[in-house]
Every structure is written in structure tokens, then in C-alpha cells.
Amino acid sequence: MSSRDTDVGCGRLLYETHMHTVLCRHATGEITEYAAVAEKRGLAGIVVTCHNPLPNGYGQSVRMYPEQMPEYLRLVRQARFAWEGRVDVRLGLECDYVPGFEAFLKTQTAGADFDYLLGSVHPQMGEYVRTWFRGNIVDFQKVYFEHLAMAAETGLFDCLSHPDVVKNVFPAEWNIHRIMPDICRALDRIAAAGVAMELNTSGLTKDIPEMNPGLAILKEMRKRDIPVVIGADAHAPEFVGWHFEAACDLLKDAGYKHASFFLGRKRVDVEIALARKTLVPVEAGAGDPV
């Protein structure tokens, strides 16, 4: 569902839609600190999307434990009340999609009133590499895009995070042209499923320093009318809204006129040209990785 009439208040239009908490054990800062940066950056709100617990300790070093989910819900609720009327704090979850976890994820995502569910495939995870890398790097890249399409087809998620992040697993072997037919087939399936895709600005910090996805894939997404959600994947408060201006420009270059976010699991579209004007620039170098 799309709405261009939703009032997000105070002339602010965009949300930080991808950010983490200390519960995932590789992020820093309190949710209230992320909200404070969002206010300075001219954002209407933040959607907290910490990494979900998974069965059998899958990827446990980078996610909360199952018993910490109530604490996660409490932390988001407390921050929402603390910033009410200033920054809209919403509850989300970044959910790893792994074939075979569908029933678990369906139960988990029904367990709270989430505003936004972000589906992720993390090909850099040790468990993922051991299961799906069978000696051929190109085949591994193709499997990743197959899993993105499968994630969309579950119907569980509003958006797919950092698509094309697989290029950073074996960066020297990334050649988008040799797998573009596979990418396009995955995009056809994602478009048919009606799922949005993320433009993740944190890709600028990775081995291949470009946003996830890059311009070539964004253009193919635009051909298929796949909505795009901008997120910084902030693991520290200073990364909230990081390079959102550049993300708006990249979307414009790809032919997009609107960017999206989700509130109450419903899509909200805003005009990129207007949204960009509401962003407050940071000082040169502020927030950049060191």
C-alpha cells in the first residue's frame, strides 16, 4: 500500500530506516542518541531494526539472544515515549532470511506490533559461506540473488536490505555483467512479490565503496517499479542519515522520483526532490568512518 498524504510532521519527510542497538553486540549508543542525531539531520523519525535472534545460535555473535527480545521491545518503547513530539521512534526488525527458517520467521515476526520488517541475506556470515559456497565464486553470487528472491516470495518482509552486498565477499571477483541475467530474473520475482528494496549508504565503507545496490541494479529496479527505501545501516549514532543526500541524488540518476519508508507495515512515498531539501547537512567529515 502506498500513501503520499501521510503527515510525518514538522516539514520533515525522511526516516532513518535501518539502525541497530547494543543488543546486537556490534553497535554502540543508546536509541535516544540515534534519535538526537536524526533530529539534527532533519529526519522525521527513526525505525530501529536490530538483528533478530535465530534458531540454533545461527550468527549469534552479531545478534541479540532470544531471551533479549522483551528487552529490545522495552528499549524501543521507552525511546518512543522519550522523544514523542520531536522524533518519531518506531519498532522494526532486521530478519536474516535463510532457506528453511520460514516457519520460525513467521512466528517471530507475528510476536510484536512491528512497523517495518527488513529481510536480509548476509552472505558474509560463516554459516552461510560454509553452507552455500561450493568452490565457485560466480555460483555463490548467483545463489545469493536467488535467496533474495526467495526472501521476497515468503511475503514476510516489507523490504530487502543492502541488495548486492555479496559483491564484498569476494570483491576481486565481482563482475556484475556476467551475472546480470541472474540479477534481473531475481528482480522480476521481487517485483512480482511487491517487496521494496533498500538503498544502503553504508556500502560506501566496504571493500567495493559504493552504495548497496549500485547504479546498474538501481536502474533495473526502476524499470520494474520496485520501491526503494533509504537506510544508513547505522551501528553508531553519528551514522544516522549518513550520506542521505548522495542517496537521493543516486536515486534521481536511476530515474526514481520517490523514496519510500514503512510505518505500521504500510508504505509511505515521498518526493525525493522535496525530501532532499529537508535534510540538514553535517559538517565536512562529520560522521565519516575513521
C-alpha positions in Angstrom: 0.0 0.0 0.0 1.2 3.5 -0.8 0.4 6.8 0.6 1.7 10.2 -0.3 -0.6 12.0 2.1 0.8 10.7 5.4 1.7 13.6 7.7 5.2 12.9 9.2 5.3 16.3 10.8 7.4 19.4 11.2 8.2 19.6 7.5 10.5 16.6 7.9 10.0 13.8 5.4 12.5 11.0 5.7 13.2 8.4 8.3 16.3 6.6 9.2 15.0 3.1 8.4 18.0 0.9 9.3 19.8 1.2 12.7 20.9 -1.1 15.4 21.2 -1.3 19.2 23.9 -2.6 21.7 21.9 -5.8 21.9 23.4 -7.0 18.6 26.8 -6.7 20.2 28.5 -4.8 17.3 26.7 -1.5 17.7 27.2 1.4 20.1 25.0 4.1 21.6 21.5 4.4 23.1 18.4 4.7 20.9 17.8 8.2 22.3 21.3 9.2 20.9 20.3 7.9 17.5 17.0 10.0 17.8 19.0 13.1 18.7 21.1 12.8 15.6 18.0 12.2 13.5 16.6 15.5 14.8 19.8 17.4 13.9 19.8 15.8 10.4 16.2 17.0 9.7 14.7 13.5 9.8 11.1 12.8 10.8 11.9 9.7 12.7 13.9 6.5 13.1 13.0 2.9 12.7 15.0 0.6 15.0 15.9 -2.6 13.2 18.2 -4.7 15.4 19.2 -8.2 14.2 16.7 -10.9 15.0 17.5 -14.0 17.1 17.7 -17.1 15.0 17.4 -20.9 15.8 20.3 -23.0 16.9 22.6 -20.0 17.6 22.9 -19.1 13.9 25.1 -16.0 13.7 24.8 -15.5 17.4 27.9 -13.3 17.7 26.2 -10.5 15.9 22.6 -10.6 17.2 20.5 -10.5 20.3 19.7 -13.7 22.2 16.1 -14.9 22.1 15.5 -14.0 25.7 16.6 -10.4 25.0 13.6 -9.7 22.7 11.4 -8.4 25.5 14.3 -6.0 26.5 14.5 -4.9 22.8 10.8 -4.1 22.7 11.1 -2.2 26.0 14.1 -0.1 24.9 12.3 1.0 21.7 9.1 1.7 23.6 10.9 3.9 26.2 12.7 5.8 23.4 9.4 6.4 21.6 7.9 7.9 24.7 11.0 10.0 25.5 11.1 11.6 22.0 7.4 11.8 21.4 6.6 15.1 19.6 10.2 15.6 18.4 11.4 12.4 16.6 9.1 9.5 15.7 10.7 6.3 17.1 9.3 3.1 15.5 9.8 -0.6 16.0 11.4 -2.7 13.3 13.4 -5.8 13.0 16.1 -6.9 10.6 15.4 -10.6 9.9 18.0 -12.9 8.4 16.4 -15.0 5.7 17.9 -18.5 5.4 16.1 -21.2 3.5 14.4 -23.5 6.0 13.8 -20.7 8.6 10.5 -19.6 7.1 8.2 -21.1 9.8 10.4 -19.7 12.5 10.4 -16.2 11.0 6.6 -16.3 10.5 6.1 -17.0 14.2 8.8 -14.5 15.3 7.5 -11.6 13.2 4.0 -12.1 14.4 5.2 -11.8 18.0 5.1 -8.0 18.2 3.5 -5.0 16.5 6.3 -4.2 14.1 6.2 -1.1 11.9 8.8 -2.4 9.5 10.3 -5.8 8.7 13.6 -5.8 6.8 14.6 -9.1 5.2 18.3 -9.7 4.9 20.6 -12.2 3.3 24.1 -12.0 4.8 26.5 -13.9 2.5 29.5 -12.9 4.7 28.2 -15.0 7.6 30.4 -18.0 8.4 27.4 -20.3 8.5 26.2 -19.0 5.1 29.5 -19.4 3.4 30.0 -23.0 4.8 26.6 -24.0 3.6 26.4 -22.3 0.2 29.9 -21.7 -1.1 30.9 -24.8 -3.0 34.1 -23.6 -4.6 32.7 -21.5 -7.5 32.5 -17.8 -6.6 30.2 -16.9 -9.5 27.8 -19.6 -8.5 27.9 -18.3 -4.9 26.9 -14.8 -6.1 24.1 -16.3 -8.1 22.8 -18.2 -5.1 22.8 -15.0 -3.1 20.4 -13.3 -5.6 18.3 -16.5 -5.7 17.9 -16.2 -1.9 16.9 -12.6 -2.1 14.1 -13.5 -4.5 13.1 -16.4 -2.2 13.0 -13.9 0.8 10.7 -11.6 -1.1 8.4 -14.5 -2.1 7.9 -15.5 1.6 5.6 -12.5 2.0 7.1 -11.8 5.4 9.1 -8.7 4.7 8.4 -5.1 3.6 11.9 -4.5 2.1 15.1 -6.4 1.3 18.2 -4.9 2.8 21.6 -4.0 1.2 20.9 -5.9 -2.1 24.2 -6.8 -3.9 26.2 -6.8 -0.6 27.5 -10.2 -1.9 30.0 -8.2 -4.1 32.0 -7.5 -0.9 32.5 -11.2 0.0 34.9 -11.8 -2.9 35.4 -8.2 -4.1 38.2 -9.0 -6.6 35.8 -11.5 -8.3 32.8 -9.1 -8.7 31.8 -8.6 -12.3 28.2 -7.6 -12.5 27.9 -8.1 -16.2 28.4 -11.9 -16.0 25.6 -12.4 -13.6 23.2 -9.5 -14.6 20.8 -12.0 -16.3 20.5 -13.8 -12.9 20.1 -10.5 -11.1 17.3 -9.4 -13.5 15.5 -12.7 -13.0 15.7 -12.2 -9.2 14.4 -8.6 -9.7 11.5 -9.9 -11.8 10.5 -12.1 -8.9 10.9 -9.4 -6.3 8.8 -7.0 -8.3 6.1 -9.6 -8.7 6.1 -10.2 -4.9 5.6 -6.4 -4.3 8.5 -6.0 -1.9 10.6 -2.9 -1.7 14.4 -2.9 -1.8 16.9 -0.8 0.2 19.5 1.7 -0.9 22.0 1.2 1.9 24.5 4.0 2.2 26.9 2.0 4.5 28.2 0.3 1.3 30.4 3.3 0.9 32.6 2.0 3.8 33.0 -1.5 2.3 35.7 -3.1 0.0 33.8 -2.0 -3.1 33.0 1.5 -1.9 29.6 2.2 -3.4 26.1 2.0 -2.0 24.2 -1.3 -1.9 22.9 -1.6 -4.6 25.0 0.2 -7.2 23.5 2.3 -10.0 23.3 -0.5 -12.6 21.0 -2.6 -10.3 19.0 0.5 -9.3 18.2 1.2 -12.9 16.9 -2.3 -13.4 14.9 -1.9 -10.2 13.4 1.3 -11.6 12.4 -0.5 -14.8 10.3 -2.8 -12.7 8.8 -0.1 -10.4 10.4 -1.6 -7.3 10.1 0.9 -4.4 13.3 2.0 -2.7 13.9 2.7 1.0 17.0 4.6 2.0 18.8 3.4 5.1 22.3 4.0 6.6 22.6 0.7 8.5 23.7 2.8 11.4 25.7 1.0 14.1 26.6 4.2 15.9 24.5 7.4 16.4 26.7 9.5 14.1 25.8 7.4 11.1 22.1 8.2 11.3 21.1 9.7 7.9 24.7 9.1 6.7 25.0 10.3 3.0 21.3 10.5 2.5 21.8 13.5 0.2 24.0 11.4 -2.0 21.5 8.6 -1.9 18.7 10.9 -3.1 21.0 12.0 -6.0 21.8 8.4 -6.9 18.1 7.5 -6.9 17.4 10.5 -9.2 20.2 9.3 -11.5 18.5 5.9 -11.7 15.2 7.5 -12.7 13.4 7.5 -9.3 11.1 10.4 -8.3 10.0 8.9 -4.9 11.7 7.2 -2.0 9.7 5.1 0.5 9.6 4.0 4.1 7.2 1.9 6.1 5.0 2.8 9.1 2.6 0.3 10.5 3.7 -2.1 7.7 2.3 0.4 5.2 4.4 2.1 2.6 4.8 5.8 2.5 6.2 7.5 -0.6 7.8 11.0 -0.6 9.1 13.0 -3.4 12.9 12.8 -3.5 13.4 16.4 -4.6 11.4 17.7 -1.6 12.8 15.2 0.9 16.4 16.2 0.0 15.6 19.8 0.8 14.6 18.9 4.3 17.9 17.3 5.2 20.3 19.3 7.3 23.9 18.9 6.1 26.6 17.8 8.5 29.9 19.5 8.8 32.6 18.3 6.4 33.9 14.9 7.6 31.4 14.6 10.4 30.1 11.1 10.8 32.5 9.7 8.2 34.2 6.5 9.3 37.7 6.7 10.7 
